[in-house]
Each structure stands twice: as structure tokens, then as C-alpha cells.
Amino acid sequence: MKLSRNAMWGVFWTFVLAALYFNWHNDMFSTATPFAGGKFILWLTFLGFTGYSYYCSLRENLFKTMGIMAGLHWGRQIGIDLYIGLGLSVFIICLHQGGWLVASLWLLPILAFGNMATLLYFAIHFDSILTYFGRQN
């Protein structure tokens, strides 16, 4: 299992580097933008959640745990809740990007890595998401 865990983390970090490379912009880490505090908190949340996820992966087997949870009513409810939320995140990405092409590129990483991928998307695009949804009011 150690090899598969390492492979999954390798895929995740490859995805992170590709997402940063293909979505790079000068304001990504800038604190001189509106709501810079929110951006900072979002990046910290991404890093903290990713770190905690790695910590958990060292102590528990994800697939074994998912198998146990799938046998419990609340475990299934939590799984359904998670994937409804992830689906809504993909829909927001679709709205933000103006179509399904980019959203479909994020779909597999979001389904595979859950909120670590959605946090990364929202951190990368924080300023433009605020601008986009601010125009809609």
C-alpha cells in the first residue's frame, strides 16, 4: 500500500504543479489585491488541509476506511454530501470559466482529490472569482 499511497501523492503534486503552471498569473500570491486576507486564508487552508490529508494517509489506508464507511448509513451520507459539494464546485468552475471545457479538465482531479483540488482552484483564481461573481449582483 505504501507504493500506491506514494503514487497517489505523486499524481496529486504533479496535478498541483500543472495547475499552477497553466494558470499562473502575477496576482496569484499578491497581497496587494482586494480581499488579500481572504486569499491568504484560502492558501493556508489549502496547505493545512493537504498537510493533514498527508498525515492521515500515513496512518490509515484511505480505501480500507472508505470501505468501512460505506457500510455505515452516516458514512454513505457523508460520501453523498461530499460529492454533491464537489459537483457544485465543478459547476462554479464552469460558470467562472464560461463553459465546460476547463471545468471538465478539473473534474477528474476534483473527483480524485476532493476538496484539496477545489481549494487549489479557488486559491489560484481567488481574485477573478470575486470579480466575476461581483459583476453578477
TAFEN-V556659 format. One record per backbone hydrogen bond with DSSP energy under -1.0 kcal/mol. CO is the residue of the C=O (numbers start at 1). NH is the residue of the N-H. If there is no record, write none. Layout:
BEGIN
co->CO nh->NH
co->CO nh->NH
END
This chain:
BEGIN
co->1 nh->5
co->2 nh->6
co->3 nh->7
co->4 nh->8
co->5 nh->9
co->6 nh->10
co->7 nh->11
co->8 nh->12
co->9 nh->13
co->10 nh->14
co->11 nh->15
co->12 nh->16
co->13 nh->17
co->14 nh->18
co->15 nh->19
co->16 nh->20
co->17 nh->21
co->18 nh->22
co->19 nh->23
co->25 nh->28
co->33 nh->36
co->35 nh->39
co->36 nh->40
co->37 nh->41
co->38 nh->42
co->39 nh->43
co->40 nh->44
co->41 nh->45
co->42 nh->46
co->43 nh->47
co->44 nh->48
co->45 nh->49
co->46 nh->50
co->47 nh->51
co->48 nh->52
co->49 nh->53
co->50 nh->54
co->51 nh->55
co->52 nh->56
co->53 nh->57
co->54 nh->58
co->56 nh->60
co->61 nh->65
co->62 nh->66
co->63 nh->67
co->64 nh->68
co->65 nh->69
co->66 nh->70
co->68 nh->71
co->69 nh->72
co->72 nh->76
co->73 nh->77
co->74 nh->78
co->75 nh->79
co->76 nh->80
co->77 nh->81
co->78 nh->82
co->79 nh->83
co->80 nh->84
co->81 nh->85
co->82 nh->86
co->83 nh->87
co->84 nh->88
co->85 nh->89
co->86 nh->90
co->87 nh->91
co->88 nh->92
co->89 nh->93
co->90 nh->94
co->91 nh->95
co->92 nh->96
co->93 nh->97
co->94 nh->98
co->94 nh->99
co->100 nh->104
co->101 nh->105
co->102 nh->106
co->103 nh->107
co->106 nh->110
co->107 nh->111
co->108 nh->112
co->109 nh->113
co->110 nh->114
co->113 nh->116
co->114 nh->117
co->114 nh->118
co->115 nh->119
co->116 nh->120
co->117 nh->121
co->118 nh->122
co->119 nh->123
co->120 nh->124
co->121 nh->125
co->125 nh->129
co->126 nh->130
co->127 nh->131
co->128 nh->132
co->129 nh->133
co->130 nh->134
co->131 nh->135
END
